[in-house]
């Protein structure tokens, strides 16, 4: 149970830090962050599908 509370706090704090500094980032940094998020989602989706198939 405490593990999930810590994960939730980390996600919320990270989101607020990114929101706070988003306007100060350069365009290339913003693009890298967005690309990284979509890459993590895509990899997670592929892993999930492969676990469901096999």
PDB file of N, CA, C and O in Angstrom, chain B, residues numbered from 101:
ATOM      1  N   UNK B 101       0.818  -1.215   0.000  1.00  0.00           N
ATOM      2  CA  UNK B 101       0.000   0.000   0.000  1.00  0.00           C
ATOM      3  C   UNK B 101       0.858   1.274   0.000  1.00  0.00           C
ATOM      4  O   UNK B 101       0.607   2.155  -0.823  1.00  0.00           O
ATOM      5  N   UNK B 102       1.850   1.412   0.877  1.00  0.00           N
ATOM      6  CA  UNK B 102       2.668   2.639   0.858  1.00  0.00           C
ATOM      7  C   UNK B 102       3.411   2.834  -0.457  1.00  0.00           C
ATOM      8  O   UNK B 102       3.710   3.960  -0.854  1.00  0.00           O
ATOM      9  N   UNK B 103       3.708   1.708  -1.135  1.00  0.00           N
ATOM     10  CA  UNK B 103       4.398   1.788  -2.412  1.00  0.00           C
ATOM     11  C   UNK B 103       3.548   2.569  -3.415  1.00  0.00           C
ATOM     12  O   UNK B 103       4.075   3.397  -4.158  1.00  0.00           O
ATOM     13  N   UNK B 104       2.248   2.314  -3.440  1.00  0.00           N
ATOM     14  CA  UNK B 104       1.359   2.986  -4.389  1.00  0.00           C
ATOM     15  C   UNK B 104       1.161   4.459  -4.028  1.00  0.00           C
ATOM     16  O   UNK B 104       0.991   5.298  -4.912  1.00  0.00           O
ATOM     17  N   UNK B 105       1.183   4.764  -2.761  1.00  0.00           N
ATOM     18  CA  UNK B 105       1.085   6.166  -2.333  1.00  0.00           C
ATOM     19  C   UNK B 105       2.324   6.931  -2.792  1.00  0.00           C
ATOM     20  O   UNK B 105       2.214   8.060  -3.271  1.00  0.00           O
ATOM     21  N   UNK B 106       3.499   6.325  -2.650  1.00  0.00           N
ATOM     22  CA  UNK B 106       4.741   6.968  -3.096  1.00  0.00           C
ATOM     23  C   UNK B 106       4.750   7.160  -4.607  1.00  0.00           C
ATOM     24  O   UNK B 106       5.161   8.212  -5.096  1.00  0.00           O
ATOM     25  N   UNK B 107       4.299   6.148  -5.351  1.00  0.00           N
ATOM     26  CA  UNK B 107       4.234   6.279  -6.809  1.00  0.00           C
ATOM     27  C   UNK B 107       3.292   7.409  -7.197  1.00  0.00           C
ATOM     28  O   UNK B 107       3.607   8.197  -8.088  1.00  0.00           O
ATOM     29  N   UNK B 108       2.145   7.498  -6.543  1.00  0.00           N
ATOM     30  CA  UNK B 108       1.192   8.568  -6.825  1.00  0.00           C
ATOM     31  C   UNK B 108       1.771   9.940  -6.517  1.00  0.00           C
ATOM     32  O   UNK B 108       1.593  10.876  -7.296  1.00  0.00           O
ATOM     33  N   UNK B 109       2.458  10.067  -5.400  1.00  0.00           N
ATOM     34  CA  UNK B 109       3.076  11.349  -5.045  1.00  0.00           C
ATOM     35  C   UNK B 109       4.157  11.744  -6.038  1.00  0.00           C
ATOM     36  O   UNK B 109       4.268  12.912  -6.410  1.00  0.00           O
ATOM     37  N   UNK B 110       4.960  10.764  -6.472  1.00  0.00           N
ATOM     38  CA  UNK B 110       6.011  11.060  -7.445  1.00  0.00           C
ATOM     39  C   UNK B 110       5.404  11.536  -8.756  1.00  0.00           C
ATOM     40  O   UNK B 110       5.908  12.482  -9.361  1.00  0.00           O
ATOM     41  N   UNK B 111       4.331  10.896  -9.202  1.00  0.00           N
ATOM     42  CA  UNK B 111       3.686  11.297 -10.457  1.00  0.00           C
ATOM     43  C   UNK B 111       3.127  12.707 -10.345  1.00  0.00           C
ATOM     44  O   UNK B 111       3.307  13.518 -11.253  1.00  0.00           O
ATOM     45  N   UNK B 112       2.457  13.007  -9.253  1.00  0.00           N
ATOM     46  CA  UNK B 112       1.848  14.329  -9.079  1.00  0.00           C
ATOM     47  C   UNK B 112       2.922  15.414  -8.968  1.00  0.00           C
ATOM     48  O   UNK B 112       2.809  16.461  -9.605  1.00  0.00           O
ATOM     49  N   UNK B 113       3.956  15.173  -8.169  1.00  0.00           N
ATOM     50  CA  UNK B 113       5.013  16.166  -7.997  1.00  0.00           C
ATOM     51  C   UNK B 113       5.753  16.396  -9.313  1.00  0.00           C
ATOM     52  O   UNK B 113       6.062  17.537  -9.657  1.00  0.00           O
ATOM     53  N   UNK B 114       6.041  15.319 -10.051  1.00  0.00           N
ATOM     54  CA  UNK B 114       6.707  15.459 -11.339  1.00  0.00           C
ATOM     55  C   UNK B 114       5.858  16.251 -12.315  1.00  0.00           C
ATOM     56  O   UNK B 114       6.376  17.083 -13.060  1.00  0.00           O
ATOM     57  N   UNK B 115       4.556  15.999 -12.316  1.00  0.00           N
ATOM     58  CA  UNK B 115       3.653  16.733 -13.205  1.00  0.00           C
ATOM     59  C   UNK B 115       3.664  18.219 -12.882  1.00  0.00           C
ATOM     60  O   UNK B 115       3.737  19.044 -13.793  1.00  0.00           O
ATOM     61  N   UNK B 116       3.594  18.575 -11.614  1.00  0.00           N
ATOM     62  CA  UNK B 116       3.593  19.986 -11.241  1.00  0.00           C
ATOM     63  C   UNK B 116       4.930  20.665 -11.531  1.00  0.00           C
ATOM     64  O   UNK B 116       4.955  21.837 -11.905  1.00  0.00           O
ATOM     65  N   UNK B 117       6.038  19.948 -11.363  1.00  0.00           N
ATOM     66  CA  UNK B 117       7.350  20.524 -11.680  1.00  0.00           C
ATOM     67  C   UNK B 117       7.452  20.781 -13.177  1.00  0.00           C
ATOM     68  O   UNK B 117       7.930  21.837 -13.593  1.00  0.00           O
ATOM     69  N   UNK B 118       7.006  19.818 -13.997  1.00  0.00           N
ATOM     70  CA  UNK B 118       7.045  20.017 -15.448  1.00  0.00           C
ATOM     71  C   UNK B 118       6.128  21.158 -15.855  1.00  0.00           C
ATOM     72  O   UNK B 118       6.489  21.952 -16.723  1.00  0.00           O
ATOM     73  N   UNK B 119       4.953  21.259 -15.252  1.00  0.00           N
ATOM     74  CA  UNK B 119       4.041  22.360 -15.574  1.00  0.00           C
ATOM     75  C   UNK B 119       4.658  23.706 -15.195  1.00  0.00           C
ATOM     76  O   UNK B 119       4.462  24.699 -15.897  1.00  0.00           O
ATOM     77  N   UNK B 120       5.395  23.742 -14.097  1.00  0.00           N
ATOM     78  CA  UNK B 120       5.994  24.982 -13.629  1.00  0.00           C
ATOM     79  C   UNK B 120       7.100  25.462 -14.570  1.00  0.00           C
ATOM     80  O   UNK B 120       7.212  26.657 -14.840  1.00  0.00           O
ATOM     81  N   UNK B 121       7.916  24.529 -15.067  1.00  0.00           N
ATOM     82  CA  UNK B 121       9.064  24.903 -15.886  1.00  0.00           C
ATOM     83  C   UNK B 121       8.817  24.755 -17.382  1.00  0.00           C
ATOM     84  O   UNK B 121       9.734  24.977 -18.172  1.00  0.00           O
ATOM     85  N   UNK B 122       7.595  24.381 -17.799  1.00  0.00           N
ATOM     86  CA  UNK B 122       7.333  24.096 -19.216  1.00  0.00           C
ATOM     87  C   UNK B 122       7.589  25.317 -20.099  1.00  0.00           C
ATOM     88  O   UNK B 122       8.140  25.178 -21.191  1.00  0.00           O
ATOM     89  N   UNK B 123       7.204  26.494 -19.653  1.00  0.00           N
ATOM     90  CA  UNK B 123       7.383  27.689 -20.480  1.00  0.00           C
ATOM     91  C   UNK B 123       8.854  28.102 -20.576  1.00  0.00           C
ATOM     92  O   UNK B 123       9.229  28.836 -21.491  1.00  0.00           O
ATOM     93  N   UNK B 124       9.682  27.642 -19.651  1.00  0.00           N
ATOM     94  CA  UNK B 124      11.096  28.010 -19.657  1.00  0.00           C
ATOM     95  C   UNK B 124      11.945  27.069 -20.504  1.00  0.00           C
ATOM     96  O   UNK B 124      13.100  27.374 -20.801  1.00  0.00           O
ATOM     97  N   UNK B 125      11.377  25.920 -20.898  1.00  0.00           N
ATOM     98  CA  UNK B 125      12.110  24.964 -21.722  1.00  0.00           C
ATOM     99  C   UNK B 125      12.224  25.466 -23.147  1.00  0.00           C
ATOM    100  O   UNK B 125      11.369  26.212 -23.624  1.00  0.00           O
ATOM    101  N   UNK B 126      13.291  25.050 -23.826  1.00  0.00           N
ATOM    102  CA  UNK B 126      13.430  25.351 -25.249  1.00  0.00           C
ATOM    103  C   UNK B 126      12.531  24.408 -26.043  1.00  0.00           C
ATOM    104  O   UNK B 126      12.038  23.414 -25.511  1.00  0.00           O
ATOM    105  N   UNK B 127      12.323  24.726 -27.316  1.00  0.00           N
ATOM    106  CA  UNK B 127      11.448  23.909 -28.154  1.00  0.00           C
ATOM    107  C   UNK B 127      11.989  22.499 -28.327  1.00  0.00           C
ATOM    108  O   UNK B 127      11.223  21.535 -28.338  1.00  0.00           O
ATOM    109  N   UNK B 128      13.308  22.372 -28.462  1.00  0.00           N
ATOM    110  CA  UNK B 128      13.867  21.027 -28.648  1.00  0.00           C
ATOM    111  C   UNK B 128      13.681  20.179 -27.391  1.00  0.00           C
ATOM    112  O   UNK B 128      13.439  18.976 -27.483  1.00  0.00           O
ATOM    113  N   UNK B 129      13.792  20.798 -26.226  1.00  0.00           N
ATOM    114  CA  UNK B 129      13.591  20.069 -24.978  1.00  0.00           C
ATOM    115  C   UNK B 129      12.142  19.635 -24.841  1.00  0.00           C
ATOM    116  O   UNK B 129      11.860  18.515 -24.415  1.00  0.00           O
ATOM    117  N   UNK B 130      11.225  20.522 -25.204  1.00  0.00           N
ATOM    118  CA  UNK B 130       9.803  20.165 -25.163  1.00  0.00           C
ATOM    119  C   UNK B 130       9.512  18.988 -26.085  1.00  0.00           C
ATOM    120  O   UNK B 130       8.783  18.068 -25.716  1.00  0.00           O
ATOM    121  N   UNK B 131      10.089  19.021 -27.294  1.00  0.00           N
ATOM    122  CA  UNK B 131       9.862  17.936 -28.242  1.00  0.00           C
ATOM    123  C   UNK B 131      10.438  16.620 -27.730  1.00  0.00           C
ATOM    124  O   UNK B 131       9.841  15.562 -27.929  1.00  0.00           O
ATOM    125  N   UNK B 132      11.592  16.679 -27.073  1.00  0.00           N
ATOM    126  CA  UNK B 132      12.193  15.462 -26.529  1.00  0.00           C
ATOM    127  C   UNK B 132      11.344  14.881 -25.406  1.00  0.00           C
ATOM    128  O   UNK B 132      11.187  13.664 -25.308  1.00  0.00           O
ATOM    129  N   UNK B 133      10.798  15.748 -24.561  1.00  0.00           N
ATOM    130  CA  UNK B 133       9.948  15.278 -23.464  1.00  0.00           C
ATOM    131  C   UNK B 133       8.694  14.621 -24.009  1.00  0.00           C
ATOM    132  O   UNK B 133       8.308  13.545 -23.552  1.00  0.00           O
ATOM    133  N   UNK B 134       8.053  15.256 -24.981  1.00  0.00           N
ATOM    134  CA  UNK B 134       6.828  14.699 -25.560  1.00  0.00           C
ATOM    135  C   UNK B 134       7.124  13.392 -26.283  1.00  0.00           C
ATOM    136  O   UNK B 134       6.351  12.440 -26.174  1.00  0.00           O
ATOM    137  N   UNK B 135       8.229  13.332 -27.019  1.00  0.00           N
ATOM    138  CA  UNK B 135       8.601  12.100 -27.721  1.00  0.00           C
ATOM    139  C   UNK B 135       8.903  10.982 -26.725  1.00  0.00           C
ATOM    140  O   UNK B 135       8.557   9.827 -26.971  1.00  0.00           O
ATOM    141  N   UNK B 136       9.538  11.310 -25.616  1.00  0.00           N
ATOM    142  CA  UNK B 136       9.845  10.304 -24.598  1.00  0.00           C
ATOM    143  C   UNK B 136       8.568   9.739 -23.976  1.00  0.00           C
ATOM    144  O   UNK B 136       8.468   8.535 -23.739  1.00  0.00           O
ATOM    145  N   UNK B 137       7.607  10.601 -23.716  1.00  0.00           N
ATOM    146  CA  UNK B 137       6.336  10.145 -23.140  1.00  0.00           C
ATOM    147  C   UNK B 137       5.634   9.190 -24.093  1.00  0.00           C
ATOM    148  O   UNK B 137       5.160   8.132 -23.678  1.00  0.00           O
ATOM    149  N   UNK B 138       5.564   9.560 -25.376  1.00  0.00           N
ATOM    150  CA  UNK B 138       4.906   8.681 -26.341  1.00  0.00           C
ATOM    151  C   UNK B 138       5.685   7.389 -26.541  1.00  0.00           C
ATOM    152  O   UNK B 138       5.080   6.342 -26.770  1.00  0.00           O
ATOM    153  N   UNK B 139       7.011   7.435 -26.461  1.00  0.00           N
ATOM    154  CA  UNK B 139       7.811   6.222 -26.592  1.00  0.00           C
ATOM    155  C   UNK B 139       7.554   5.274 -25.422  1.00  0.00           C
ATOM    156  O   UNK B 139       7.437   4.065 -25.621  1.00  0.00           O
ATOM    157  N   UNK B 140       7.466   5.802 -24.228  1.00  0.00           N
ATOM    158  CA  UNK B 140       7.182   4.966 -23.056  1.00  0.00           C
ATOM    159  C   UNK B 140       5.805   4.331 -23.174  1.00  0.00           C
ATOM    160  O   UNK B 140       5.633   3.156 -22.852  1.00  0.00           O
ATOM    161  N   UNK B 141       4.820   5.106 -23.636  1.00  0.00           N
ATOM    162  CA  UNK B 141       3.468   4.565 -23.822  1.00  0.00           C
ATOM    163  C   UNK B 141       3.478   3.468 -24.884  1.00  0.00           C
ATOM    164  O   UNK B 141       2.845   2.428 -24.701  1.00  0.00           O
ATOM    165  N   UNK B 142       4.189   3.689 -25.993  1.00  0.00           N
ATOM    166  CA  UNK B 142       4.235   2.703 -27.071  1.00  0.00           C
ATOM    167  C   UNK B 142       4.924   1.416 -26.610  1.00  0.00           C
ATOM    168  O   UNK B 142       4.448   0.320 -26.902  1.00  0.00           O
ATOM    169  N   UNK B 143       6.033   1.545 -25.898  1.00  0.00           N
ATOM    170  CA  UNK B 143       6.740   0.356 -25.400  1.00  0.00           C
ATOM    171  C   UNK B 143       5.869  -0.406 -24.411  1.00  0.00           C
ATOM    172  O   UNK B 143       5.812  -1.635 -24.447  1.00  0.00           O
ATOM    173  N   UNK B 144       5.197   0.317 -23.533  1.00  0.00           N
ATOM    174  CA  UNK B 144       4.288  -0.332 -22.589  1.00  0.00           C
ATOM    175  C   UNK B 144       3.148  -1.054 -23.286  1.00  0.00           C
ATOM    176  O   UNK B 144       2.740  -2.137 -22.866  1.00  0.00           O
ATOM    177  N   UNK B 145       2.634  -0.454 -24.352  1.00  0.00           N
ATOM    178  CA  UNK B 145       1.551  -1.080 -25.105  1.00  0.00           C
ATOM    179  C   UNK B 145       2.038  -2.361 -25.776  1.00  0.00           C
ATOM    180  O   UNK B 145       1.339  -3.374 -25.754  1.00  0.00           O
ATOM    181  N   UNK B 146       3.216  -2.328 -26.366  1.00  0.00           N
ATOM    182  CA  UNK B 146       3.772  -3.514 -27.013  1.00  0.00           C
ATOM    183  C   UNK B 146       4.022  -4.618 -26.000  1.00  0.00           C
ATOM    184  O   UNK B 146       3.728  -5.782 -26.271  1.00  0.00           O
ATOM    185  N   UNK B 147       4.556  -4.274 -24.846  1.00  0.00           N
ATOM    186  CA  UNK B 147       4.795  -5.271 -23.799  1.00  0.00           C
ATOM    187  C   UNK B 147       3.482  -5.862 -23.309  1.00  0.00           C
ATOM    188  O   UNK B 147       3.383  -7.073 -23.107  1.00  0.00           O
ATOM    189  N   UNK B 148       2.483  -5.027 -23.120  1.00  0.00           N
ATOM    190  CA  UNK B 148       1.178  -5.515 -22.671  1.00  0.00           C
ATOM    191  C   UNK B 148       0.562  -6.466 -23.683  1.00  0.00           C
ATOM    192  O   UNK B 148       0.060  -7.528 -23.314  1.00  0.00           O
ATOM    193  N   UNK B 149       0.597  -6.092 -24.958  1.00  0.00           N
ATOM    194  CA  UNK B 149       0.038  -6.968 -25.994  1.00  0.00           C
ATOM    195  C   UNK B 149       0.812  -8.280 -26.070  1.00  0.00           C
ATOM    196  O   UNK B 149       0.213  -9.346 -26.206  1.00  0.00           O
ATOM    197  N   UNK B 150       2.142  -8.207 -25.984  1.00  0.00           N
ATOM    198  CA  UNK B 150       2.925  -9.441 -26.058  1.00  0.00           C
ATOM    199  C   UNK B 150       2.659 -10.352 -24.856  1.00  0.00           C
ATOM    200  O   UNK B 150       2.657 -11.575 -24.995  1.00  0.00           O
ATOM    201  N   UNK B 151       2.437  -9.770 -23.690  1.00  0.00           N
ATOM    202  CA  UNK B 151       2.104 -10.601 -22.521  1.00  0.00           C
ATOM    203  C   UNK B 151       0.724 -11.214 -22.645  1.00  0.00           C
ATOM    204  O   UNK B 151       0.499 -12.325 -22.165  1.00  0.00           O
ATOM    205  N   UNK B 152      -0.200 -10.516 -23.277  1.00  0.00           N
ATOM    206  CA  UNK B 152      -1.542 -11.071 -23.443  1.00  0.00           C
ATOM    207  C   UNK B 152      -1.574 -12.169 -24.507  1.00  0.00           C
ATOM    208  O   UNK B 152      -2.378 -13.097 -24.418  1.00  0.00           O
ATOM    209  N   UNK B 153      -0.707 -12.065 -25.504  1.00  0.00           N
ATOM    210  CA  UNK B 153      -0.696 -13.053 -26.577  1.00  0.00           C
ATOM    211  C   UNK B 153      -0.008 -14.343 -26.114  1.00  0.00           C
ATOM    212  O   UNK B 153      -0.508 -15.435 -26.384  1.00  0.00           O
ATOM    213  N   UNK B 154       1.126 -14.231 -25.426  1.00  0.00           N
ATOM    214  CA  UNK B 154       1.897 -15.424 -25.063  1.00  0.00           C
ATOM    215  C   UNK B 154       1.594 -15.889 -23.693  1.00  0.00           C
ATOM    216  O   UNK B 154       2.162 -16.882 -23.239  1.00  0.00           O
TER     217      UNK B 154
END
